[in-house]
């Protein structure tokens, strides 16, 4: 006598979110995912930009020598710089490089031959060994009293506080976007369960398992959240691409100009899209289980 196969578990189809409101839910989630994706990408870009800028400024100095300094004095200055402990490199900017630096203020067509443009010397210090700036300034002043040594480490320290503020704001925006995704999912599930309370009570009377009902609703919200996450991440990618020309024109370290366009951006967008679906699933599952536990 052949053994009969065990009955397959019943699957219940609930009309939750089947109307116009259900069709709008992916777009609402996409808006939240868009905010979260932009905040996450901006956070990574800002952190990378500020870190690289602080590193560059903390090891950079500029020596400004009057244009009237004689070649002999310039050679003496160079000898002093090369023999100063803690200075890793010394580079004298030529006229073309100086013209590029002055172009934003003087314009690209202004000739520099007739102007008393000072000599600019770019100095790079050893990160592990700082030079004696007070002693260096005394030596430079003994050769060319009008020489000015600009140390950018104070600016780098000031940038640290500004970068921390920007990163906190972006992290708060990211957290707000993800929190709103969970809130929207919980609110929509509660509204759907309230509207279908009679149907849920009937399923209970017919012996439906709470876990099966919660699993079906959670699976639907995984699809809704995943769709919203993909839409929001795609919109964020297009926004970053649109901002690239603005960053180049403004000569500022915009998100697109920091190397975020590439594998870091794809990782961020994929993570936000996956997080949107997962958060929507977990929020919906927790909400429906609490609601079902209250039913008779």
KAQUI-V306486 format. One record per residue. N is the residue number from 0. RES is the residue in one small letter. OMEGA is omega as a letter, one per 40 degrees, with the letter a starting at -180 (999 if undefined). Layout:
n->N res->RES omega->OMEGA
n->N res->RES omega->OMEGA
This chain:
n->0 res->x omega->a
n->1 res->x omega->i
n->2 res->x omega->i
n->3 res->x omega->i
n->4 res->x omega->i
n->5 res->x omega->a
n->6 res->x omega->i
n->7 res->x omega->a
n->8 res->x omega->a
n->9 res->x omega->i
n->10 res->x omega->a
n->11 res->x omega->i
n->12 res->x omega->a
n->13 res->x omega->a
n->14 res->x omega->a
n->15 res->x omega->i
n->16 res->x omega->a
n->17 res->x omega->a
n->18 res->x omega->a
n->19 res->x omega->i
n->20 res->x omega->i
n->21 res->x omega->i
n->22 res->x omega->i
n->23 res->x omega->a
n->24 res->x omega->i
n->25 res->x omega->a
n->26 res->x omega->i
n->27 res->x omega->i
n->28 res->x omega->i
n->29 res->x omega->i
n->30 res->x omega->i
n->31 res->x omega->i
n->32 res->x omega->i
n->33 res->x omega->i
n->34 res->x omega->a
n->35 res->x omega->a
n->36 res->x omega->i
n->37 res->x omega->i
n->38 res->x omega->i
n->39 res->x omega->i
n->40 res->x omega->i
n->41 res->x omega->i
n->42 res->x omega->i
n->43 res->x omega->a
n->44 res->x omega->a
n->45 res->x omega->i
n->46 res->x omega->i
n->47 res->x omega->a
n->48 res->x omega->a
n->49 res->x omega->a
n->50 res->x omega->i
n->51 res->x omega->i
n->52 res->x omega->i
n->53 res->x omega->i
n->54 res->x omega->a
n->55 res->x omega->a
n->56 res->x omega->a
n->57 res->x omega->i
n->58 res->x omega->a
n->59 res->x omega->i
n->60 res->x omega->a
n->61 res->x omega->i
n->62 res->x omega->i
n->63 res->x omega->a
n->64 res->x omega->a
n->65 res->x omega->a
n->66 res->x omega->a
n->67 res->x omega->a
n->68 res->x omega->a
n->69 res->x omega->i
n->70 res->x omega->i
n->71 res->x omega->i
n->72 res->x omega->i
n->73 res->x omega->i
n->74 res->x omega->i
n->75 res->x omega->i
n->76 res->x omega->a
n->77 res->x omega->i
n->78 res->x omega->i
n->79 res->x omega->a
n->80 res->x omega->a
n->81 res->x omega->a
n->82 res->x omega->i
n->83 res->x omega->i
n->84 res->x omega->i
n->85 res->x omega->i
n->86 res->x omega->a
n->87 res->x omega->a
n->88 res->x omega->i
n->89 res->x omega->a
n->90 res->x omega->i
n->91 res->x omega->i
n->92 res->x omega->i
n->93 res->x omega->a
n->94 res->x omega->a
n->95 res->x omega->i
n->96 res->x omega->i
n->97 res->x omega->i
n->98 res->x omega->i
n->99 res->x omega->i
n->100 res->x omega->a
n->101 res->x omega->a
n->102 res->x omega->i
n->103 res->x omega->a
n->104 res->x omega->a
n->105 res->x omega->a
n->106 res->x omega->a
n->107 res->x omega->a
n->108 res->x omega->a
n->109 res->x omega->i
n->110 res->x omega->a
n->111 res->x omega->a
n->112 res->x omega->a
n->113 res->x omega->a
n->114 res->x omega->i
n->115 res->x omega->a
n->116 res->x omega->a
n->117 res->x omega->i
n->118 res->x omega->i
n->119 res->x omega->a
n->120 res->x omega->i
n->121 res->x omega->a
n->122 res->x omega->i
n->123 res->x omega->a
n->124 res->x omega->i
n->125 res->x omega->a
n->126 res->x omega->a
n->127 res->x omega->a
n->128 res->x omega->a
n->129 res->x omega->i
n->130 res->x omega->i
n->131 res->x omega->a
n->132 res->x omega->i
n->133 res->x omega->i
n->134 res->x omega->i
n->135 res->x omega->i
n->136 res->x omega->i
n->137 res->x omega->i
n->138 res->x omega->i
n->139 res->x omega->a
n->140 res->x omega->i
n->141 res->x omega->i
n->142 res->x omega->i
n->143 res->x omega->a
n->144 res->x omega->a
n->145 res->x omega->a
n->146 res->x omega->a
n->147 res->x omega->i
n->148 res->x omega->a
n->149 res->x omega->i
n->150 res->x omega->a
n->151 res->x omega->a
n->152 res->x omega->i
n->153 res->x omega->i
n->154 res->x omega->i
n->155 res->x omega->i
n->156 res->x omega->i
n->157 res->x omega->i
n->158 res->x omega->a
n->159 res->x omega->i
n->160 res->x omega->i
n->161 res->x omega->a
n->162 res->x omega->i
n->163 res->x omega->i
n->164 res->x omega->i
n->165 res->x omega->a
n->166 res->x omega->i
n->167 res->x omega->i
n->168 res->x omega->i
n->169 res->x omega->i
n->170 res->x omega->i
n->171 res->x omega->i
n->172 res->x omega->i
n->173 res->x omega->i
n->174 res->x omega->i
n->175 res->x omega->i
n->176 res->x omega->i
n->177 res->x omega->i
n->178 res->x omega->i
n->179 res->x omega->i
n->180 res->x omega->i
n->181 res->x omega->a
n->182 res->x omega->i
n->183 res->x omega->i
n->184 res->x omega->a
n->185 res->x omega->a
n->186 res->x omega->a
n->187 res->x omega->i
n->188 res->x omega->i
n->189 res->x omega->i
n->190 res->x omega->i
n->191 res->x omega->i
n->192 res->x omega->i
n->193 res->x omega->a
n->194 res->x omega->a
n->195 res->x omega->a
n->196 res->x omega->i
n->197 res->x omega->i
n->198 res->x omega->i
n->199 res->x omega->i
n->200 res->x omega->i
n->201 res->x omega->i
n->202 res->x omega->i
n->203 res->x omega->i
n->204 res->x omega->i
n->205 res->x omega->i
n->206 res->x omega->i
n->207 res->x omega->a
n->208 res->x omega->i
n->209 res->x omega->a
n->210 res->x omega->i
n->211 res->x omega->i
n->212 res->x omega->a
n->213 res->x omega->a
n->214 res->x omega->i
n->215 res->x omega->i
n->216 res->x omega->a
n->217 res->x omega->i
n->218 res->x omega->i
n->219 res->x omega->a
n->220 res->x omega->i
n->221 res->x omega->i
n->222 res->x omega->i
n->223 res->x omega->i
n->224 res->x omega->i
n->225 res->x omega->i
n->226 res->x omega->i
n->227 res->x omega->i
n->228 res->x omega->i
n->229 res->x omega->i
n->230 res->x omega->a
n->231 res->x omega->i
n->232 res->x omega->i
n->233 res->x omega->i
n->234 res->x omega->i
n->235 res->x omega->i
n->236 res->x omega->i
n->237 res->x omega->i
n->238 res->x omega->i
n->239 res->x omega->i
n->240 res->x omega->i
n->241 res->x omega->a
n->242 res->x omega->a
n->243 res->x omega->i
n->244 res->x omega->i
n->245 res->x omega->i
n->246 res->x omega->i
n->247 res->x omega->a
n->248 res->x omega->a
n->249 res->x omega->a
n->250 res->x omega->a
n->251 res->x omega->i
n->252 res->x omega->i
n->253 res->x omega->a
n->254 res->x omega->a
n->255 res->x omega->a
n->256 res->x omega->a
n->257 res->x omega->a
n->258 res->x omega->i
n->259 res->x omega->i
n->260 res->x omega->a
n->261 res->x omega->a
n->262 res->x omega->i
n->263 res->x omega->i
n->264 res->x omega->a
n->265 res->x omega->i
n->266 res->x omega->a
n->267 res->x omega->a
n->268 res->x omega->i
n->269 res->x omega->i
n->270 res->x omega->i
n->271 res->x omega->i
n->272 res->x omega->i
n->273 res->x omega->i
n->274 res->x omega->i
n->275 res->x omega->i
n->276 res->x omega->a
n->277 res->x omega->i
n->278 res->x omega->i
n->279 res->x omega->i
n->280 res->x omega->a
n->281 res->x omega->i
n->282 res->x omega->i
n->283 res->x omega->a
n->284 res->x omega->i
n->285 res->x omega->a
n->286 res->x omega->a
n->287 res->x omega->i
n->288 res->x omega->i
n->289 res->x omega->a
n->290 res->x omega->a
n->291 res->x omega->i
n->292 res->x omega->i
n->293 res->x omega->a
n->294 res->x omega->i
n->295 res->x omega->999
